[in-house]
Amino acid sequence: MARDPQKPVDEEIERAERDGEPQPTQAPLEGDLDAVADELEHEPGENGGDANPEAEVLAARVEELEQALTEAKDQSMRAAAEAQNARRRAEQDAEKARKFALEKFVKELLPVVDSLEKGLESMQEVDETHREGVSMTLKMQLDALAKFGVEQIDPQGEPFDPQFHEAMSMVPNPELDPNTVMDVMQKGYTLNGRLVRPAMVIVSKSA
């Protein structure tokens, strides 16, 4: 039997009981629906308002990985800088070794040059042919040394420089300023700017 929508719900229930029909289900009140919705809204879950422990763990893990990445980048930059410094030092050492590898060899040749110079000085009264031959040999020797960065130090008349000169004696000389090289007893030599042998000189001093 159809229910009259105009009759109250209670009368519908009583009539159903008399006729043996099942009782109609009472619809939930609007206030009850609001309560259930409010309860669902505040119930913790994946999309609820309460904090999610798994999300906090993931956030902490992300922060930890970012920090580890930053540290790895710093270590990589330091390692690259150290490698560059080591390469630069190796290049400098190789350059020094290349420049000064001949130092011992040059020192062995210098007495030969000294002998040629002394021989040329003592050949004042010898015929020009022999003297010219010795002079050419000396020039060839000096030119060969110059090709490898060897330079001669001949400071005659120059101010005394203790970095490149070795004073054998000091002699009063009113015609020269004090600490002037009066005479060169033995010439000095440098190899690529580094002293190989100082010039042995006599220095003037005040009268």
Order of alpha helices (4+ residues) and beta strands (2+ residues): alpha-alpha-alpha-alpha-alpha-beta-beta-beta-beta-beta-beta
